[in-house]
Structures are given as structure tokens and as C-alpha cells.
Amino acid sequence: MRILKQLLRHKSGLIGSVITLLIVLPIALAPLIYSYDDVINMNLAQVLRPPSLEHPLGTDELGRDLMGRLLWGGRVSLVLSSVSVAIGLVAGVTIGVCAGYFDGPLSWLTMRCVDAMMTFPRMLVALFVITVMGQGEVSLAIAVGISTIPIFARLSRGSTLALRGIAYVEAAGAIGASHSRILLRHILPNILSPLLVQATLAFASAVILAAGLSFLGMGPAPPTPEWGAMTAEARSYLVTAPHIVLAPAVAVLLLVLGFNLLGDALRDIMDPRLTQERH
Amino acid sequence: MTAVVADPPVIAVRNLTLHFQTGSFLSAYRSPPVRAVEDVSLTLRRGETLSIVGESGCGKTTLGRMIMRLLRPTAGTVELNGRDITALKGKHLRALRQDIQMIFQDPFSSLNPRMTVGDTIAEPLVIKGVREPQLSARVSEMLGMVGLSEAHKARFPHALSGGQRQRVGIARALILEPEVVVCDEAVSALDVSVQAQILNLMQDLQQILGLTYLFISHDLAVVRHISDRVGVMYLGRLVEIADKEQLFSSPAHPYSRALMAAVPVSHPSLRRPVTPLEGNVPSPRNPPPGCAFHTRCPLARSMGNPAQCHTAVPALRDIGPAQQAACHFA
């Protein structure tokens, strides 16, 4: 609650929250407005219509309502990105916290592997995973998730290393706490705030990466609305009907912008140097 | 050993040594290890308070951590009631926590900021497997013992003062009813007025619970107040160990003498001529040969730097009935 209050007082936090809400809310409510069949089934009598009262954003090249596809596509994007951030967060934090806590040759080796992963562009890592696993929503989420692991691993290892020398972690060992208890009760809760900030930013980049991969045809199969895929399918009409290309692209842009502003604001708020918790 | 020893000691430390390899494991073999503690032997008698004093970096904290078995010694043994605890691991090591506990220096960093006072104090019992309703009852009892009220239970550490936090730290250490408590600079981070309160509390609890304290400190005034015996460390070695009165009135080792002379006195007329030690403490990575203190020793200098000082390591030997010092010429 304290964080929410500060967020709304923070300039980019306020703008970010508003943008994010404006996008996420309609997406969440999409099934109440459009049935899924409406955005899947072709209607060749109404191809490439300009915006009207019936179709607020007009129709696409196969006569489907663009607004409906945009909102349903947003659900795919949000779910894909959330799942992939969750995968990256859980795997990355597990690796990072363990590597930071059990500092030794094995953790050194693990972190060098993570470094090696970081040297590859994320798109390349994701493409590799999809090539191995095959196309589809699931492998797209896993691919984006895996490419997110290094950021979380590095961040959580650094935070854990810093905490390891702090007296209350040593004290936990002194009262007989097991390693898992120390990790879960004493370390994890205290490294959560930088991870939360990172998760917000990672979400924004996951949206871009997922859309980019879908654009390349690595995402969900055709009738499924997905912003990257929609942009790709419509790109031959860029001159005749630019709005059907621009709509999903702008949607991606706004969602990413909203989450980035939110993440930046969260970082400012949670930075202990800026808002010190007074003892 | 003194003649008055009747009981077997609670803790017996023999030739305890710890060499730290610093840096990552790749560079560990390139630099010499830090010799944090070198060949320390001492015993802790039931119910007494033994203080370990010395400058920062002399290894006193490391010694405490090894006795506590938070650190594993490179060589030497630690015995608790005659049982060798040097090599305990995993489950057995965790079971040892029942008997030896620790009070930490900094009351601000020794409490998890995301746990309430009640949870922090209860944790040792939770780990041990104690369940409600005994758990809450014990926590409440412990809160009362350290002078906190039931209202503090739900608070977070940042809502407490330094003295209150240290009381929480004491409660956490004592709730398992340990025999031995290692107090690592337990009052150094507190205001002087609060120091006195906490020291008195610790003394009262020692009486009630029959605790044995290993009190690690650099503050000689505090040490004089609380100790029965005092050990002096220099560069990882125990250079003198004696009854408190003996050490403060007639220190035997030249280093102890310099240390005692540095204690401020309460009145200008009591001021003694002080010749401060020259030079700095040598690096524990590369300690001087022979007696570690010979590079700065006023006694050695006045005797014309005898060869013995920089060739032979002096062993602790009896100086008086309750006093041992590690000096060839003391």
C-alpha cells in the first residue's frame, strides 16, 4: 500500500500506471465485448473496412474486427509475457540465489555459463530454443523465459552475496536454521524489491521479444490473434490500409512504454538510497 | 593450569588455528593465507565470564566464530563438555546450537528486517520443532526475561531502539537455554548508558540461567566490569590469560602492559606516564617470525633485541597462580 501511494505520487509512476491500466483493463474485459469466434472467423464480404461505429478500428484483410483481434491478441501477449517472465524469474532466481549462497567452484562455473548465455542476443537464444522445441505458444513462452534467466540470475546472485555477510543471515545459521530455511526465510524476502523492479522491466522486453518472434512466424499458428503475427500478416497492406499494421504495433509500444515507466518508478521508490527506511 | 580447577571445563580449546584463503578459488593458491587465529588454547569454566580482548583484526571474533562452529578451524580442536565438536556437520552441527549460542555485535544488522520480534525470538524453537501453545508461552516468558513487553512481539526491528533490538538478540540466543553464550562485541554498538543496562541484564541472566559467557570485546572498561578472567590476543595468538584483577593490576606480557596503560583513567591525578607502542600491527598474511610482537616490543628493545624473540615462538607459561603469558622474558 505504501508502495502504491508513492507510485501515484511519482511522475513517471503515475503516467506508467495510467497507460498500463488503459491497456490492460480493456484486454481483461475483451471476452465481455467480443466473442472469440468473432475474431477468428473470416468475413470476406467486409475486407479492409475503414473505422466505423460497428468496427471502431475497421476490419483486417480477412474481414475480422480489428479492435476485437487487438484485445484478444493482447490477452495472448500478456499471458505469454507473464508466463515467460515467471519462468525466467523462478529459474534465474533459483540459480542466482544458490550460486550466491553456496559460493564455490560449482557456482563459479554456473555463473560463467550464465555469462556465456548473456553474450548471445536474446532473440538468438529464443530462436534457438524454438528451433529445438518446435513452434507454438508454449515453446514461445519457454524460449522468451529462458532468454530472461541471465538477468535474474545475475541480479539475485549479487543481492545474495551482499546479504550473505550480514549478521542476521549468520545469526540464522547460529540458531540452527537449515540452508533452505536461511534461503527462503532470510535471504529471499530481503532481495525481493530489486527483483520486482527487474520483473516489471523484463515484462516489457518480453512483450517485445514475443511480438518480434511472432512477427517472424515463430509464435502461435495463424488464426490466433497475436500482436506480432498481426503486424506481420498485415504488412503487405501498409500503403493501402496503414491502420491495420499500425494498431498492433502501437499497442505493443504503449504496453511496453507503460511497463517501462512503471519499472523505472518502482526502482526509484525502492532504491534504499532515495527512500531510506529510518530505523 | 591453576590449582583451583575442580570442575571439568565446559569448553576446552586446543591449538585452534584458522588460515583464511582469500580471493576466488582460482587465485587462492597465489597469495599466502591470512593467519587469523594461530595455535590458541584455552578453557572456559562453567558459570564464568571469560573475556577476549585485543585490537581489531587480532582474531578474537574469528576465535569466537570457531568455538561457535560457524567457522571450521584449519587445525586444533574444540571440546564441549569433553565431546569433540570440531568436525561436526549438518544435523549434528545444528543440534549443537542447543548448547552454544551467540549474541551479535550490531543490533541493527543482526535482526531480519522482515520478521517481527516475536517471529525472530521464536525461530530457534520453531527450528527445534516446538509447536503452539508452548511456543507462544516460551516467547512471552523470554520477552519478559529480557525486559521487553508483550506489545513488542508484533513489531518489526526498525520500530525498536538499539537497546531494545539487542534485547531481542539476547532473547533469541537464550530461548534455547544454551550452556555457553559467545558475546561478540555485544554492547560495542550501543550508547554508553544503554551499554550499562544491557551488561546488567546479561549479568542477571547469567545468574538466573547459569550461563557461561565468552565475551569478546575491545572495550577494556566493559571487560573489567563483566569478566572473571581475561585473555589478550595479538595477531592471532593468545599472549596472556589471567584473572581479571591480576591482569588489570599487573599485566605480564609487554603487549598487555601497553594495552592496560592505554585505558583512560577517571581522574587526571591518576594519570600514568604512557609510552604508546610504535609502528603498526604486522599483516596476518605475513606475520613476523618468532614472537609475533617482537617488532614492536618495548621489552625486547630495552633488552637489546635478544635472538630468542625473533627465532622462537613463546609458549604460554605460568607467571603467577592465575596468570599465564606467552613471553620469553615476562
HADDOCK unambig.tbl for C-alpha pairs under 7 A between the chains (distance, minus, plus):
assign (segid A and resid 105 and name CA) (segid B and resid 25 and name CA) 6.79 0.50 0.50
assign (segid A and resid 166 and name CA) (segid B and resid 109 and name CA) 6.38 0.50 0.50
assign (segid A and resid 167 and name CA) (segid B and resid 109 and name CA) 5.43 0.50 0.50
assign (segid A and resid 167 and name CA) (segid B and resid 110 and name CA) 4.39 0.50 0.50
assign (segid A and resid 168 and name CA) (segid B and resid 109 and name CA) 6.03 0.50 0.50
assign (segid A and resid 168 and name CA) (segid B and resid 110 and name CA) 3.98 0.50 0.50
assign (segid A and resid 168 and name CA) (segid B and resid 111 and name CA) 5.01 0.50 0.50
assign (segid A and resid 168 and name CA) (segid B and resid 112 and name CA) 5.53 0.50 0.50
assign (segid A and resid 171 and name CA) (segid B and resid 110 and name CA) 6.58 0.50 0.50
assign (segid A and resid 174 and name CA) (segid B and resid 70 and name CA) 6.85 0.50 0.50
assign (segid A and resid 174 and name CA) (segid B and resid 97 and name CA) 6.54 0.50 0.50
assign (segid A and resid 174 and name CA) (segid B and resid 101 and name CA) 6.75 0.50 0.50
assign (segid A and resid 174 and name CA) (segid B and resid 102 and name CA) 6.91 0.50 0.50
assign (segid A and resid 175 and name CA) (segid B and resid 97 and name CA) 5.74 0.50 0.50
assign (segid A and resid 175 and name CA) (segid B and resid 124 and name CA) 5.41 0.50 0.50
assign (segid A and resid 176 and name CA) (segid B and resid 94 and name CA) 4.61 0.50 0.50
assign (segid A and resid 176 and name CA) (segid B and resid 97 and name CA) 5.64 0.50 0.50
assign (segid A and resid 176 and name CA) (segid B and resid 124 and name CA) 6.94 0.50 0.50
assign (segid A and resid 177 and name CA) (segid B and resid 127 and name CA) 6.38 0.50 0.50
assign (segid A and resid 186 and name CA) (segid B and resid 112 and name CA) 6.64 0.50 0.50
assign (segid A and resid 279 and name CA) (segid B and resid 158 and name CA) 4.55 0.50 0.50
assign (segid A and resid 279 and name CA) (segid B and resid 159 and name CA) 6.54 0.50 0.50
